[in-house]
Amino acid sequence: MNEDEKSFSSPSPHHYTIDLKIHYDEEARLYEDIFNQVRAIPGVTIISVTEASQTTGTDQKTVRLDLKYMPDSKGVPLEQYGFMLRRKIKSIHGIDGVKFISSKKIDV
């Protein structure tokens, strides 16, 4: 196993941040319904709004967030964690779409 394979197969002790946009149903309560469920995803530590909600169409809104997370320490590879994170966010009732804009490792 080479060094690149080891880095993806071992748990990551680092924190990361993702800049993302969420498209959601206007009827969904952003803070009570959506943010609380995103915060409940294992590894997610902080959610910050970086661009306020905007109406984008009939019954649609979008919000830009900065989400800080530490991948699950149970041996989930970093790449797999990213896919799981996107899937869990998209499955939250009221969310119609998720777009990851950028991601980076941060110092804590």
Backbone as a chain_set.jsonl record, in Angstrom:
{"seq": "MNEDEKSFSSPSPHHYTIDLKIHYDEEARLYEDIFNQVRAIPGVTIISVTEASQTTGTDQKTVRLDLKYMPDSKGVPLEQYGFMLRRKIKSIHGIDGVKFISSKKIDV", "coords": {"N": [[0.853, -1.178, 0.0], [0.68, 2.139, -0.975], [1.673, 5.534, 0.04], [-0.401, 7.382, -0.612], [-2.661, 5.72, -0.741], [-2.739, 4.884, 1.91], [-3.364, 7.282, 3.215], [-6.013, 7.667, 2.502], [-7.205, 5.45, 3.562], [-6.963, 5.451, 6.257], [-8.209, 6.794, 9.376], [-8.975, 10.278, 9.518], [-7.438, 12.772, 11.372], [-7.853, 15.431, 11.103], [-9.452, 18.681, 10.697], [-11.904, 19.983, 8.485], [-13.242, 22.26, 6.039], [-16.137, 23.148, 4.217], [-17.384, 24.97, 1.584], [-20.569, 25.597, 0.627], [-23.678, 25.471, -1.244], [-27.095, 25.403, -0.542], [-30.131, 24.424, -1.854], [-33.418, 24.955, -1.114], [-36.803, 24.181, -0.095], [-39.171, 26.722, 0.124], [-41.025, 26.551, 2.18], [-39.767, 25.125, 4.174], [-38.279, 25.31, 7.382], [-35.463, 26.992, 7.86], [-33.495, 27.219, 10.0], [-34.614, 25.734, 12.19], [-35.445, 23.25, 11.061], [-33.671, 22.409, 8.922], [-30.889, 23.202, 9.52], [-30.526, 22.055, 12.091], [-30.718, 19.329, 11.511], [-28.554, 18.992, 9.77], [-26.458, 19.583, 11.505], [-26.652, 17.348, 13.1], [-25.442, 15.328, 11.711], [-22.911, 12.933, 11.876], [-19.695, 14.076, 12.751], [-19.936, 16.694, 11.781], [-19.296, 19.939, 12.858], [-19.603, 22.792, 12.98], [-21.807, 25.225, 11.609], [-21.996, 27.915, 9.489], [-23.608, 30.748, 8.181], [-22.84, 32.145, 5.148], [-23.822, 33.577, 3.084], [-26.798, 35.174, 2.908], [-30.184, 33.837, 2.862], [-31.807, 33.588, -0.26], [-34.453, 34.181, -2.518], [-34.993, 32.08, -5.196], [-36.681, 31.155, -7.085], [-40.027, 30.043, -7.84], [-41.32, 29.103, -4.859], [-38.769, 28.348, -3.98], [-35.624, 28.615, -2.337], [-32.254, 29.683, -1.712], [-29.236, 29.196, 0.113], [-26.017, 30.074, 1.231], [-23.422, 28.332, 2.783], [-20.87, 27.787, 5.272], [-19.434, 24.979, 6.245], [-18.058, 23.244, 8.858], [-16.168, 20.357, 9.571], [-15.157, 17.218, 11.004], [-13.985, 14.345, 9.804], [-15.536, 11.199, 10.415], [-14.231, 9.22, 13.002], [-14.125, 6.491, 12.848], [-12.717, 5.035, 11.005], [-13.582, 5.683, 8.452], [-12.812, 6.45, 5.185], [-11.566, 9.616, 3.978], [-12.477, 10.531, 1.421], [-14.761, 8.938, 1.024], [-16.269, 9.822, 3.175], [-16.93, 12.424, 2.364], [-18.702, 11.891, 0.221], [-20.731, 10.593, 1.662], [-21.516, 12.673, 3.356], [-22.594, 14.563, 1.551], [-24.729, 13.026, 0.526], [-26.279, 12.616, 2.846], [-26.998, 15.263, 3.501], [-28.499, 15.961, 1.232], [-30.636, 14.269, 1.618], [-32.212, 15.347, 3.58], [-35.362, 16.421, 4.612], [-37.008, 18.865, 2.732], [-34.777, 19.931, 1.526], [-33.704, 20.553, -1.697], [-31.487, 20.478, -3.296], [-27.874, 20.302, -3.344], [-24.816, 21.937, -3.549], [-21.463, 21.543, -3.579], [-18.965, 23.844, -3.257], [-16.271, 24.438, -2.598], [-13.583, 22.84, -0.808], [-11.461, 22.415, 2.006], [-8.593, 21.603, 4.052], [-8.254, 22.561, 7.435], [-6.484, 24.338, 10.026], [-6.641, 23.699, 13.466]], "CA": [[0.0, 0.0, 0.0], [1.502, 3.342, -1.029], [1.296, 6.587, 0.992], [-1.703, 7.948, -0.967], [-3.691, 4.769, -0.333], [-2.796, 4.909, 3.375], [-4.032, 8.496, 3.686], [-7.45, 7.528, 2.315], [-7.75, 4.301, 4.271], [-6.865, 5.627, 7.7], [-9.038, 7.898, 9.859], [-8.344, 11.583, 9.424], [-7.571, 13.535, 12.616], [-7.894, 16.844, 10.737], [-10.722, 19.355, 10.482], [-12.06, 20.466, 7.119], [-14.349, 23.181, 5.827], [-16.746, 23.081, 2.895], [-18.233, 26.079, 1.16], [-21.615, 24.939, -0.148], [-24.981, 26.105, -1.41], [-28.227, 24.505, -0.376], [-31.399, 24.869, -2.43], [-34.438, 24.351, -0.257], [-38.195, 24.556, -0.243], [-39.49, 27.938, 0.873], [-41.816, 26.189, 3.355], [-38.896, 24.525, 5.196], [-37.719, 26.252, 8.34], [-34.026, 26.842, 7.663], [-32.744, 26.979, 11.232], [-35.2, 24.677, 13.014], [-35.528, 21.966, 10.38], [-32.521, 22.03, 8.108], [-29.607, 23.312, 10.222], [-30.441, 21.082, 13.175], [-30.458, 18.01, 10.941], [-27.177, 18.983, 9.26], [-25.587, 19.495, 12.689], [-26.758, 15.996, 13.66], [-24.623, 14.397, 10.919], [-21.654, 12.663, 12.587], [-18.504, 14.766, 12.263], [-20.203, 18.116, 11.533], [-19.074, 20.675, 14.097], [-20.069, 24.185, 12.937], [-22.438, 25.711, 10.391], [-22.062, 29.381, 9.45], [-24.207, 31.302, 6.968], [-21.922, 33.089, 4.509], [-24.631, 34.387, 2.171], [-28.173, 35.042, 3.399], [-31.167, 33.182, 1.996], [-32.336, 34.356, -1.382], [-35.473, 33.498, -3.294], [-34.434, 31.797, -6.521], [-37.749, 30.744, -7.985], [-41.279, 29.767, -7.173], [-41.189, 28.204, -3.697], [-37.383, 27.909, -3.827], [-34.645, 29.537, -1.77], [-30.9, 29.16, -1.651], [-28.41, 29.787, 1.157], [-24.62, 29.629, 1.147], [-22.945, 27.979, 4.115], [-19.538, 27.28, 5.547], [-19.656, 23.862, 7.14], [-16.806, 22.673, 9.367], [-16.378, 18.981, 9.993], [-14.04, 16.32, 11.225], [-14.489, 13.043, 9.363], [-15.779, 10.164, 11.421], [-12.996, 8.577, 13.436], [-14.307, 5.035, 12.847], [-12.031, 4.441, 9.87], [-14.186, 6.042, 7.175], [-11.877, 7.243, 4.38], [-11.973, 11.004, 3.746], [-13.253, 10.642, 0.182], [-16.054, 8.31, 1.272], [-16.995, 10.694, 4.095], [-17.483, 13.513, 1.558], [-19.883, 11.377, -0.485], [-21.748, 10.342, 2.663], [-21.987, 13.973, 3.817], [-23.466, 15.111, 0.507], [-25.929, 12.195, 0.464], [-27.104, 12.876, 4.038], [-27.569, 16.609, 3.392], [-29.533, 15.925, 0.196], [-31.786, 13.479, 2.056], [-32.979, 16.092, 4.584], [-36.649, 16.895, 4.106], [-37.03, 20.289, 2.423], [-33.622, 20.282, 0.694], [-33.884, 20.118, -3.076], [-30.198, 20.307, -3.949], [-26.665, 20.707, -2.633], [-23.665, 22.135, -4.426], [-20.21, 21.781, -2.881], [-18.198, 24.803, -4.033], [-14.865, 24.169, -2.339], [-13.29, 22.149, 0.44], [-10.047, 22.491, 2.348], [-8.195, 21.218, 5.406], [-7.983, 23.748, 8.234], [-5.782, 24.142, 11.281], [-7.495, 23.924, 14.631]], "C": [[0.897, 1.239, 0.0], [0.955, 4.417, -0.082], [-0.063, 7.194, 0.692], [-2.831, 7.027, -0.531], [-3.841, 4.757, 1.186], [-3.568, 6.125, 3.867], [-5.539, 8.41, 3.514], [-8.028, 6.356, 3.092], [-7.649, 4.43, 5.781], [-7.722, 6.804, 8.138], [-8.266, 9.213, 9.804], [-8.533, 12.362, 10.717], [-7.738, 15.039, 12.365], [-9.326, 17.366, 10.64], [-10.724, 19.904, 9.055], [-13.209, 21.455, 7.093], [-14.834, 23.024, 4.391], [-17.588, 24.328, 2.711], [-19.295, 25.438, 0.27], [-22.859, 25.793, -0.247], [-26.041, 25.044, -1.255], [-29.446, 25.175, -1.007], [-32.494, 24.166, -1.639], [-35.814, 24.923, -0.527], [-38.483, 25.743, 0.664], [-40.277, 27.643, 2.149], [-40.963, 25.607, 4.484], [-38.367, 25.624, 6.111], [-36.209, 26.02, 8.359], [-33.298, 26.466, 8.943], [-33.296, 25.784, 12.011], [-35.142, 23.315, 12.342], [-34.203, 21.546, 9.736], [-31.215, 22.084, 8.893], [-29.466, 22.28, 11.339], [-30.146, 19.683, 12.644], [-29.056, 17.909, 10.35], [-26.208, 18.852, 10.43], [-25.593, 18.1, 13.308], [-25.951, 14.962, 12.876], [-23.307, 14.185, 11.653], [-20.459, 13.36, 11.932], [-18.698, 16.25, 12.037], [-20.084, 18.863, 12.857], [-19.682, 22.071, 14.094], [-20.709, 24.462, 11.579], [-22.507, 27.226, 10.492], [-22.685, 29.807, 8.128], [-23.234, 32.323, 6.397], [-22.63, 33.978, 3.49], [-26.086, 34.129, 2.55], [-29.081, 34.371, 2.374], [-31.667, 34.129, 0.933], [-33.391, 33.525, -2.077], [-34.942, 33.324, -4.705], [-35.486, 31.38, -7.526], [-39.008, 30.518, -7.179], [-41.059, 28.723, -6.088], [-39.777, 27.671, -3.481], [-36.534, 29.019, -3.22], [-33.286, 28.869, -1.81], [-30.146, 29.893, -0.551], [-27.003, 29.225, 0.989], [-24.07, 29.466, 2.553], [-21.471, 27.626, 4.114], [-19.746, 26.205, 6.598], [-18.306, 23.297, 7.559], [-17.095, 21.274, 9.876], [-15.059, 18.27, 10.238], [-14.557, 14.94, 10.845], [-14.566, 12.049, 10.514], [-14.493, 9.416, 11.743], [-13.092, 7.05, 13.437], [-13.705, 4.392, 11.603], [-12.647, 4.739, 8.52], [-13.188, 6.884, 6.39], [-12.445, 8.633, 4.069], [-12.862, 11.143, 2.515], [-14.662, 10.07, 0.374], [-16.896, 9.174, 2.213], [-17.645, 11.845, 3.326], [-18.734, 13.088, 0.807], [-21.043, 11.147, 0.484], [-22.363, 11.665, 3.145], [-22.955, 14.586, 2.813], [-24.797, 14.341, 0.467], [-26.851, 12.492, 1.651], [-27.74, 14.261, 3.98], [-28.707, 16.606, 2.378], [-30.779, 15.17, 0.645], [-32.651, 14.19, 3.101], [-34.243, 16.655, 3.945], [-36.612, 18.418, 3.913], [-35.855, 20.732, 1.573], [-33.821, 19.686, -0.692], [-32.565, 19.905, -3.804], [-29.059, 20.845, -3.103], [-25.553, 20.854, -3.647], [-22.45, 22.435, -3.565], [-19.362, 22.68, -3.769], [-16.705, 24.573, -3.852], [-14.716, 23.487, -0.987], [-11.809, 22.271, 0.719], [-9.822, 22.038, 3.788], [-7.866, 22.492, 6.158], [-7.218, 23.371, 9.486], [-6.716, 24.482, 12.428], [-6.668, 24.438, 15.775]], "O": [[1.766, 1.381, 0.86], [-0.1, 4.233, 0.526], [-0.817, 7.497, 1.617], [-3.846, 7.491, -0.011], [-4.955, 4.633, 1.694], [-4.338, 6.028, 4.823], [-6.281, 9.012, 4.291], [-9.245, 6.283, 3.264], [-8.194, 3.601, 6.51], [-7.945, 7.726, 7.352], [-7.054, 9.246, 10.019], [-9.67, 12.596, 11.129], [-7.763, 15.827, 13.31], [-10.279, 16.596, 10.518], [-9.678, 20.242, 8.501], [-14.042, 21.489, 7.999], [-14.045, 22.796, 3.473], [-18.394, 24.69, 3.568], [-18.962, 24.804, -0.731], [-23.075, 26.709, 0.546], [-25.912, 23.932, -1.766], [-29.749, 26.336, -0.73], [-32.498, 22.941, -1.512], [-35.964, 25.998, -1.106], [-38.086, 25.759, 1.829], [-40.201, 28.415, 3.105], [-41.396, 25.598, 5.636], [-38.051, 26.726, 5.663], [-35.738, 24.98, 8.819], [-32.555, 25.485, 8.962], [-32.534, 24.919, 12.443], [-34.82, 22.321, 12.994], [-33.693, 20.455, 9.989], [-30.492, 21.088, 8.926], [-28.396, 21.696, 11.51], [-29.398, 18.931, 13.269], [-28.433, 16.849, 10.421], [-25.242, 18.093, 10.354], [-24.63, 17.716, 13.973], [-25.794, 13.831, 13.336], [-22.648, 15.157, 12.019], [-20.241, 13.249, 10.725], [-17.729, 17.007, 12.091], [-20.691, 18.474, 13.855], [-20.228, 22.499, 15.111], [-20.229, 24.003, 10.543], [-23.02, 27.762, 11.474], [-22.327, 29.283, 7.073], [-22.847, 33.265, 7.088], [-22.096, 35.01, 3.082], [-26.547, 32.988, 2.514], [-28.784, 34.343, 1.179], [-31.918, 35.307, 1.185], [-33.247, 32.31, -2.212], [-34.498, 34.282, -5.337], [-35.191, 31.268, -8.716], [-39.043, 30.774, -5.975], [-40.659, 27.594, -6.372], [-39.612, 26.627, -2.849], [-36.697, 30.196, -3.54], [-33.178, 27.649, -1.928], [-30.387, 31.076, -0.309], [-26.822, 28.055, 0.649], [-24.228, 30.341, 3.404], [-20.905, 27.222, 3.098], [-20.183, 26.493, 7.713], [-17.5, 22.914, 6.711], [-18.114, 21.024, 10.52], [-14.004, 18.671, 9.746], [-15.466, 14.418, 11.49], [-13.763, 12.072, 11.447], [-13.755, 9.026, 10.838], [-12.211, 6.385, 13.981], [-14.139, 3.316, 11.192], [-12.277, 4.112, 7.528], [-12.755, 7.93, 6.874], [-13.655, 8.798, 3.918], [-13.896, 11.809, 2.571], [-15.642, 10.667, -0.072], [-18.115, 9.246, 2.057], [-18.789, 12.203, 3.605], [-19.715, 13.83, 0.757], [-22.192, 11.462, 0.174], [-23.577, 11.763, 3.32], [-24.02, 15.073, 3.193], [-25.865, 14.948, 0.383], [-28.064, 12.608, 1.481], [-28.898, 14.424, 4.366], [-29.764, 17.184, 2.631], [-31.865, 15.401, 0.113], [-33.712, 13.685, 3.468], [-34.201, 17.278, 2.884], [-36.234, 19.159, 4.82], [-35.912, 21.795, 0.956], [-34.07, 18.491, -0.847], [-32.529, 19.222, -4.827], [-29.248, 21.722, -2.26], [-25.368, 19.992, -4.506], [-22.405, 23.464, -2.892], [-19.068, 22.323, -4.91], [-15.958, 24.519, -4.828], [-15.604, 23.551, -0.138], [-10.99, 22.238, -0.199], [-10.726, 22.08, 4.622], [-7.266, 23.408, 5.595], [-7.29, 22.234, 9.955], [-7.485, 25.441, 12.358], [-7.2, 24.693, 16.856]]}, "num_chains": 1, "name": "protein.A"}
